Amino acid sequence: MTHFKFITASFLVIFLILSCNSDQAYLIAENKVGKITNSTKINELELLFPKDSIVKPNYKNRFEANGNDVYIYENGDLSLKIQPRIYGDSTSTIREIQIINPKYKTANGLNVNSDFKTIYENYSIKTIQNSFKNIIVDIKEFGLYVIIDKAELPSNLRYDRTSTITETQIPNQAKFKYVWFAFDAPQEVADQKE
């Protein structure tokens, strides 16, 4: 019977290790989106995502290039849209990532399917920018920002792009249109630590 307990305990430990690694693979944190950090280079993405499809621009033929972004597909679905810091350079680090896959989330559970209440209850808001069709909510703790369609706002705020919108004017249930993560440049991070 003790042999059975040992095997069961071993499987439990392995399961816990694998689930922790799995959670880390999709964690959004300071200068980190899953396996990608602020020092990750475009040419390293294939090593980080060996089982996923990666679509890169064709820099050799500008007529075939589909823009300059890199797309990562997981199980056939678009997961991440990556913008290099320097277009056309495969050794460039990453400037921004549009997060499309809801598996990517912060420690407090914020993901693409969250609503404004998740931000309001868990994070400080750095700025709220008012544009023609959207508002951009920049989260203070790290480089995450969300875009909310103005259709989610009360009618008196939808068509005025000059007014200042405060967090108390955004409904708790306002859904995200897009979720983006902006990395600090690796040198900027090194300078901040000195």
N, C-alpha and C positions, 0 to 999 in steps of 0.2 A: 504494500500500500504506500510506503514512503517513496518508492520509485515513481509511482503514479503522481504523487504530490509534487515531486521534483520536476517531472515533465510538464505538468500543468503550470507550475510557477514559472518555468523557463519560457513557455509559450506566452504567458501573461506579460513577462518582462519584455520579450521581443515585440509583442503587440504594442505595448506602451511606447517603446523606443520608436517603432515605425510610425505610430500615430503622432508623436511629437515632431518627428522629422517631416511628416506630411503637413502638419499645421505650419511649421516653419517655411515650407516650400511656397506657401500662399500668404505669409504674413506681410502686412504693410507696416513699416516702422520708419524711423528717421533714416533717410538716405538708403532705403531698402524697399524693394517691391519683390517679395518672394526671394528667388535666388539672385536677383539683379541688385547690384549696389551702385553707388555713384562712380566707382572705378571700373565697372564692367565695360568692356569694349564690344563694339558691334561684332567683331570677328570671334568673340568668345560665346556668343549666344547659342551656337550649335552644340557646344560642350555642355551648356547649362540645360538645354532642352533637347536631349538626344531622341526622345520618343515623339516629339511634337514637330509639326511642319512649320518651317520658317520661310517666309517669302521676303526676299530682299530685292531692292531695285537693281536693275541691270545698268550699271554705270558705264558699260562699254558701248551700249547702243541707246542713245538718249530718246530715240523714237519708241523703244520698247519699255522704257522705264515708266513705272506706274507711280511716279512721285518719288520722294526720297525716304519714305518711312519703311520700317521693317515690321512685318506682321507675323505674330505667333499664333498658330492654330493648335488647339488641344482637342483631340478626338473629332477633328473636322470643323469645330466651331472657333471663330475668332476669339482669342483670349486677351491679347495685348497688342497695342499699336505703339511702336517705339520710334521716337524721333531722335536721330543722332545729334550730338553737339555740333559736329562738322559734317555737312552733307558730302557724300562722295568719298569719304575716308573710312575704310573698314576698321581702322585702329582708333577711331573716335570713341569717346565715352558717350553716354546717353544723356540727353538734355531733359526729355519728358517722356512719360508713358501714359497713354490712355488705357485705363483699366476697364475691360469689358466683361471679364469672367467674374461672376459673383463669389467664386471660391477665394479670391484675393480679398482679405479684410484686415482691419486693424485689430489690435488686442481687445478693443471695446466693441468689436463686431461691425464696424462701419464698412459697408461694401456698396456695390453699384445698385443694389436693391433696397438700400436703406432710405430713410426719409430725413428731413431736416431735424427732427427731434433727436435723432442719434447724434448729430453734431452738437446741438444745443445743450444736451445733457452731459456730454462727455469731453468736449473740447472748447478751447477758447477760439474766438473768431478774430483773425487778424484784420481782414477788410471784407467789405461787401461792395462789389463794383456793379453799377447799373449800366447795362448796355441796351441796345435797341429791342432785342427779343428775349434776352436772358439776364440773369444775375450770376455773378461769379463770387462764390464764398470761399475765401482763402483761410485755411485752418492754421492757427498759430504754431502748434506743436511741431509740425513737420511739413514737408513740401506738398501735402495733399490739398487739392482744391476741387470743388464741385461746381458744376454749372446747372442751374435750375431754370427751366423755362418760365417766363413771366406768366404764362397761362396758369401756373400753380399759385400765383399771388392774388390777393384781393383785386377786384376790378379797378379800383382807383389808382393802383400802382402799375398796371400792365402796360400803359401806353406812354408813361412819362419817363423818359430816360435821363432827365436832369435832376430828379429828386434823389435825396439821400435815403437809402433803404436801410433800416435797422433790423437786427435779428428778431426783435419782438414783432415786426410786421410780417415775417415769413411764417406761414402756417406750419405747425408741427408735421403734418402729413405731406408736405411738399416733397415730391419725388425728384431724384436726380436725373438730369438729361445726360450728363457726362461726368465721369470721374477721372481726374488727371493727377499725376504725380510729377513734380518738378524737382530734379536732383540739383543739389549744390555741386558746383564743379569740384573735382577732387582737390585742387589747389586751395580753393576757398575753405574747405573743411580742414585742411592741414593748417592754414593760417589761423583759423578760429581756435584750434587746439593749442597753439603756441602761446 
